[in-house]
Amino acid sequence: MGVLLIASGGALGSVARFMIGRLIAEKKSTNFPLGTFLVNITGAFLLGLLCSIEPGRNTYSLIGEGFLGSFTTFSTFMYEGFNLFQDNEKLNAAVYIFGSLLIGLAGFFMGADVGNII
């Protein structure tokens, strides 16, 4: 049962990431990977929120491991950060990488705080 929940959530999360990334890419006019940045920060916030409400195992499998696991993307984050360095966009690369880490952590803790209030 757990594998099916993770697979179902993962399918939905990857499609959501693709659609949001594409929508943002159509609207932006910068080399900064804004789509991945926003998706990862949002995912960190939602994971913090989910963890704070202590969901059951099946709920966590579906939403935490499945949906949020595929909605956020470490591999694309690394790829885009590396490409910024290769394209000699060192400031954008540093802002993207360190900003993602710091704001991602802040987002997780903010989500957990919101969940504790609920």
N, C-alpha and C positions, 0 to 999 in steps of 0.2 A: 504494500500500500504506500509506504513512504517514497519509494522510487517513482511511482506514478504521480504522486503529489509534486515531487521535485521536478519531474519532467514537464508536467502541466504548467507549473509556475514558471519554469525556465523558458518554455515556449512563449508565454505571454510577456515575460520580462524582456526577452531579446527582441521581440517585435516592437514593444513599447520603446526600447532604447533606439532601435533603428528609425522609427517614425519621428521621435522627438529630435534625434540627431539630424535627420534629413530636413525637418521643418526649420530648425535653427540654422543649418547650413544654407538654406535658401534665403534667409533673412540677413545673414551677417556679411560684413565686408572686411574681414580681418583674417590674418593667418592664425590667430589664437584659436585653439580648439574649444570653443565655447560650449558646443553641444555635449561633448564628453565631460567637460568640467561641471556643467550644471547637472547632468545625469548622475555623476558620481557623488556630488555634494547632496543632492536630493536623496539618493539611495542611502547615504550614510545617516542622514537625518531620520529617514523612515526605519532603518534598521535599529537605531537607538530607541525610537518610539516603540517598535515592536518588542524589543528585548525588555523594555521597562514594564510592559504590561504582562510579561511572563505568559506568553501564549502556550497552548498545549503543543505537544510534539507534532501533530499533524498540521496545525496552523503554521508553526515555525517552518516545517518542511516545505509547505506550499509557498508561503510568502517570503520567509527569510532566506532559506537555501535556494529555493526555486526561482521565484520572481526577482527578488533583489540580487541574488547571486548572478543572474544573467543580465539584469537591468544595468548594474554597474559593471565596469570593465577595467580591470587592471592592465590587461594586455594592450588595449587601445590607448590607454593612458601612457604607457611606456613608449609605444610606437610614435604617438604624436609628440611626446616630449623629446624623444630622440630626433625626430624629423625637424623640430624647431632648432635644435643644436646644429644639425647638419646644414640647415638653411641659414646659418649664422644669425639666428634670432635668439641670441643668448638671453636677453632680458625677458622676452616672452617665455622662453623655456624655463627660466628660473621662477618667474611668477606662476606659471602653470604648474610646475612640479611642487614647489614648496607651498603655493597657495592651495593646491588640491589637498595636500597632506594636512596642513594646518586647519583649513576651513572644513575639511572632511571630519577631522577629529572634533572640531567645535560643533559641527552639524550633528554628529552622533550624540554628543553630550546634551545638546539642546533638545534633540528628539527624546532622549531618556528623561530629561527634566519635564518635558511636556507630558510624556506618558505617566510620570509620577503624579502629575496634577490631576490627570483624568480619572 
